[in-house]
Amino acid sequence: MAVDAEHLIVGAGCAGLSLAVRLASRPFRERGRIRVVDPRTEFGADRTWCAFRGAAHPFEDAVTHAWSRYQIHAPHVIERASERPYEHIASERFYGVALAALERAEGVELDLGVSVQALEDRGGFVEATTSAGPLRANVAWDGRGGAPAARGGPDDVAWWQHFVGWVVKTERPIFEPNVATLMDFRVSQRLGPHFVYVLPYARDEALVEDTYFSDTPLEPSRYEEAIRAWLDAHRAGEFTCLRTERGAIPMSTAVLGPRRDARIVPIGLRGGAAKPSTGYAFAFIQRHCEALARLAGDGSRPVPETPAHDPVSTAFDRVFLSFLRRHPERAPEVFGALFERTPPASLVRFLGEEGGVRDHLRVMNGVPRGPVFGEVLRAHRLWLRSR
Ligand SMILES: Cc1cc2nc3c(=O)[nH]c(=O)nc-3n(C[C@H](O)[C@H](O)[C@H](O)COP(=O)(O)OP(=O)(O)OC[C@H]3O[C@@H](n4cnc5c(N)ncnc54)[C@H](O)[C@@H]3O)c2cc1C
């Protein structure tokens, strides 16, 4: 069966473009034609991606800020220096780097303003129904965002990290430009773990984001009130909102089962890339796309199952999240203990799922042990009962 492209990438977002750039960097004769389809027609400053610096990736030119120190307020302040800075990847630059690389590569076509309505694995190829007609490819990489269709066990947690962020310019210079505030828990914990995230770009400019872990997103006004209250409490004075962002990221410990369709491969949030306990996804998307691009060839042979997270880290996340889910009011205490007692290098490796046994033990030492071991026993009992 003749195909329109060897690779069909559905969605030109973080994962779709991360994979496209890596595939496009391979010789054309090895990987064949790449077609990227997305209903959007514009790429702009629509989100702030941050991650601790990790393995090299093709978007290093998109890093616009790096903080060497980070802090959390739980509620007392814990401040640490990190050898690996916390980096901000500006989405408009990320898109610029990706689109320029795709433009230069041979055999890459970008169909913007086109949405994919259905994907069918027909055995030797995939057929996509799109708003511009049918498309056939050896393999479809499904990066349409949203949540993964994962199967959960009795001890799995499916939560959301939801937030609204404002980039503000303030009348008074209230920010410390070298220090990123990852979590400021000095806000109401009534609706679940709730904190303010602050990325200062200058003494009078920062992203201030109001964030919750819970079952459902809230009305925008709820987050906005909290941002205003935080700015007031910090005596920011008058301020101008330069940009807003909003998001809901799945925090699910349910693992993706084997693919239903061998030739349709979910990537990005759909592929379970968001780390369950933190909602961070950018670094995992880079690592996952790197691994998939290495296995992809020209898509004629289905790629093997390639999970975005390692099972040991997911087991830790399951214990941690299920404890928080049952005791949301203890989030400040648990995160506080974790940041206070774990050496920064171990914590950063652990959060990035690069840690070894030693890092895992240091983290275990950092969290309140009684409740966590209680949670492990509870999970074990649930697992035994479900068998
Ligand atoms: C505001 C915001 C801030 C975030 N900040 C961070 C952060 O600091 N650090 C971090 O690690 N993670 C962060 N995340 C989480 C995660 O990294 C991002 O959501 C990331 O963009 C997910 O990548 P993705 O490719 O799965 O989805 P997206 O980047 O959302 O891309 C999905 C693409 O699919 C397209 N699409 C949708 N429907 C169709 C269709 N029918 N046919 C074809 N295409 C379709 C969309 O137009 C879009 O371009 C943030 C998320 C948001 C929303």
The ligand as a Gaussian input file, in Angstrom:
#p B3LYP/6-31G(d) Opt

LIG

0 1
 C        0.750000      26.476000      30.656000
 C        1.570000      25.221000      30.851000
 C        2.795000      25.274000      31.492000
 C        3.559000      24.115000      31.659000
 N        4.766000      24.196000      32.283000
 C        5.526000      23.086000      32.402000
 C        6.825000      23.163000      32.993000
 O        7.270000      24.218000      33.462000
 N        7.598000      22.059000      33.048000
 C        7.147000      20.858000      32.552000
 O        7.891000      19.883000      32.604000
 N        5.902000      20.745000      32.021000
 C        5.094000      21.825000      31.923000
 N        3.848000      21.718000      31.360000
 C        3.351000      20.365000      31.016000
 C        3.799000      19.838000      29.651000
 O        5.202000      19.934000      29.511000
 C        3.122000      20.594000      28.500000
 O        1.729000      20.469000      28.628000
 C        3.555000      20.069000      27.146000
 O        3.235000      21.047000      26.203000
 C        2.882000      18.742000      26.788000
 O        3.295000      18.358000      25.510000
 P        2.326000      17.584000      24.480000
 O        3.066000      17.522000      23.205000
 O        1.822000      16.352000      25.100000
 O        1.054000      18.538000      24.323000
 P        0.995000      19.965000      23.656000
 O        2.287000      20.659000      23.739000
 O       -0.207000      20.629000      24.271000
 O        0.707000      19.672000      22.121000
 C       -0.494000      19.069000      21.651000
 C       -0.662000      19.510000      20.219000
 O       -1.675000      18.721000      19.614000
 C       -2.456000      19.550000      18.805000
 N       -3.745000      18.910000      18.567000
 C       -4.813000      18.896000      19.394000
 N       -5.833000      18.234000      18.801000
 C       -5.377000      17.831000      17.588000
 C       -5.976000      17.107000      16.515000
 N       -7.230000      16.671000      16.566000
 N       -5.235000      16.870000      15.404000
 C       -3.952000      17.278000      15.341000
 N       -3.334000      17.974000      16.324000
 C       -4.055000      18.234000      17.435000
 C       -2.536000      20.858000      19.583000
 O       -2.913000      21.939000      18.752000
 C       -1.121000      20.973000      20.093000
 O       -0.278000      21.682000      19.215000
 C        3.066000      22.862000      31.191000
 C        1.805000      22.822000      30.580000
 C        1.069000      23.983000      30.408000
 C       -0.293000      23.874000      29.751000

